[in-house]
């Protein structure tokens, strides 16, 4: 959270240490909403990147922080908000309808990529910059948290649109369940 979002009143607490001394702490808890659009996500990730940049300035020799600059976070944002994720479109077979990913699916993928990057930093001793790139290129993560939900949602939306058209003109148009059953084998191939 930024300074503007933090409360002006700070909470204080006292903690008794094992040696009998008392430690006084101050701080505050800030809760922010999930980004509602791409600009809010850009703001949040930029803020996160600045925090990591301050950590790198404080600990310049830490292997996890080597070569981590704002460009690493900019590349991450461009990937999330670019044609590989947010701007990806799936067009129906007849070319009449086009579907884009749900915003929550994009946010979930961005979060899971950061989780995987943190795991790589902690377990594989990679730098955060390299770990972000590696996590974005991990097909298992992208398939599980983006392609599958996105493909299924596009299929459900197409099936619902076809069902709506079928109910208005009963000319033997396939039902939404039939269309979904035809789509599921193709989604399974994306995962493999």
Residue pairs with C-beta under 8 A, 6 or more apart in sequence:
1 30
1 32
1 47
2 47
5 30
5 32
6 28
6 30
7 28
7 30
9 28
10 26
10 27
10 28
11 26
11 27
11 28
11 29
12 24
12 25
12 26
13 24
13 25
13 26
14 22
14 23
14 24
14 25
15 22
15 23
15 25
16 22
16 23
17 23
32 44
34 107
35 41
35 43
35 44
35 107
36 103
37 103
38 81
38 86
41 77
41 80
41 81
41 106
41 107
41 110
42 77
42 81
45 73
45 76
45 77
45 80
45 110
46 70
46 73
46 77
48 73
49 70
49 72
49 73
49 74
50 70
52 65
52 68
52 73
52 128
53 68
53 69
53 70
55 65
56 62
56 65
56 68
59 65
63 125
63 127
64 121
64 125
64 126
64 127
64 128
65 127
65 128
66 127
66 129
67 127
67 129
68 127
68 128
68 129
69 129
72 128
72 129
72 132
75 132
75 133
76 113
76 132
76 136
79 85
79 136
80 86
80 106
80 109
80 110
80 113
81 87
85 101
85 106
85 109
85 110
85 146
86 100
86 101
86 106
87 100
88 100
88 101
88 150
89 98
89 99
89 100
90 98
90 99
90 100
90 150
90 151
90 154
91 97
91 98
91 99
92 98
92 99
92 158
97 158
97 161
99 153
99 154
99 157
99 158
101 146
101 150
101 153
102 149
102 150
102 153
105 145
105 146
105 149
105 150
105 153
106 146
108 145
108 146
108 149
109 141
109 142
109 145
109 146
112 141
112 144
112 145
113 132
113 135
113 136
113 138
113 141
114 132
114 135
116 131
116 134
116 135
116 138
116 141
117 128
117 131
117 132
117 134
117 135
118 131
120 126
120 130
120 131
120 134
120 135
121 127
121 128
121 131
124 131
126 134
135 141
136 142
143 190
143 191
144 191
147 187
147 190
147 191
148 187
148 190
148 191
151 183
151 186
151 187
151 190
152 183
152 187
155 179
155 180
155 183
155 184
155 187
156 176
156 180
158 179
158 183
159 175
159 176
159 177
159 179
159 180
159 183
160 176
162 173
162 174
162 175
162 176
162 179
163 175
163 176
165 173
166 173
166 174
166 175
174 182
